[in-house]
Amino acid sequence: MNKVIPILTILLLFSLASFGQQTGNTRMTQTVVTNGIGIGSALAIVISWDRNKSILYALLHGILGWFYVIYYVIVREK
C-alpha cells in the first residue's frame, strides 16, 4: 500500500499534463506558457511526500522542482 500512493500520484500528474496539449492546430505559433507541471516538479513532490509525509513540504518542493531533486540526491542517506 505504501508504494501504491506515489505511483498513482505520478500517473495522475502525467495524465493531467497530457490533457493540456492542443490538437488540430495547423498554424505555426510559438507557445510561451504551457499547461501542467514538469517532470522535475512531479518527481520532487513524490520524493518529498515519501520522505516527509507533509503536504506543505510537498508543495514547497514541487515549486522548487529540480533544485530539490538534486539536493535530495546529494544529501540522502545510503
Phi and psi in degrees as a GROMACS rama.xvg file:
@    title "Ramachandran Plot"
@    xaxis  label "Phi"
@    yaxis  label "Psi"
@TYPE xy
-66.3108  -31.1923  ASN-2
-87.0731  -13.9897  LYS-3
-72.7673  -39.7961  VAL-4
-63.2381  -48.4347  ILE-5
-62.6817  -36.687  PRO-6
-65.9699  -43.9895  ILE-7
-64.5462  -35.7198  LEU-8
-63.2667  -45.2497  THR-9
-63.2807  -44.2252  ILE-10
-62.1777  -39.9125  LEU-11
-63.7237  -44.2093  LEU-12
-64.9963  -39.198  LEU-13
-68.1334  -36.786  PHE-14
-69.0939  -36.0172  SER-15
-65.3644  -38.0814  LEU-16
-67.2964  -32.9771  ALA-17
-73.2633  -27.766  SER-18
-75.1533  -17.8975  PHE-19
-82.4867  -4.31797  GLY-20
-81.2626  143.535  GLN-21
-90.2634  141.941  GLN-22
-128.805  155.379  THR-23
82.7421  3.72057  GLY-24
-93.4589  114.841  ASN-25
-96.7611  -9.49425  THR-26
-72.8814  148.435  ARG-27
-88.2678  110.399  MET-28
-130.198  160.864  THR-29
-104.465  126.96  GLN-30
-91.1199  123.942  THR-31
-96.6948  -40.0154  VAL-32
-120.835  133.355  VAL-33
-111.883  158.172  THR-34
-88.0775  154.57  ASN-35
88.7616  -173.505  GLY-36
-115.512  160.052  ILE-37
-85.1942  171.826  GLY-38
-65.3769  -32.1521  ILE-39
-65.1218  -41.2293  GLY-40
-67.7935  -42.163  SER-41
-62.798  -43.1652  ALA-42
-65.1181  -41.4762  LEU-43
-63.3412  -39.6309  ALA-44
-64.3676  -45.298  ILE-45
-66.0752  -43.6556  VAL-46
-62.1301  -44.8542  ILE-47
-64.0992  -42.7746  SER-48
-64.7065  -41.7479  TRP-49
-64.5791  -34.8453  ASP-50
-84.8722  -42.777  ARG-51
-108.468  -23.1796  ASN-52
55.6195  41.641  LYS-53
-132.393  127.212  SER-54
-67.9773  -39.2978  ILE-55
-62.6967  -44.1095  LEU-56
-64.6014  -39.2372  TYR-57
-62.5893  -41.3795  ALA-58
-65.187  -44.61  LEU-59
-61.4545  -46.7456  LEU-60
-69.2923  -30.1688  HIS-61
-64.8709  -36.4214  GLY-62
-67.0702  -39.7217  ILE-63
-72.3306  -28.4995  LEU-64
62.7815  -122.229  GLY-65
-63.6779  -25.977  TRP-66
-61.1522  -42.1473  PHE-67
-70.7419  -37.349  TYR-68
-61.8661  -45.1665  VAL-69
-64.8025  -42.447  ILE-70
-59.1804  -43.7595  TYR-71
-62.6548  -40.8718  TYR-72
-63.6656  -36.3988  VAL-73
-74.5921  -42.2362  ILE-74
-103.64  1.90742  VAL-75
-66.319  153.327  ARG-76
-85.0826  140.081  GLU-77
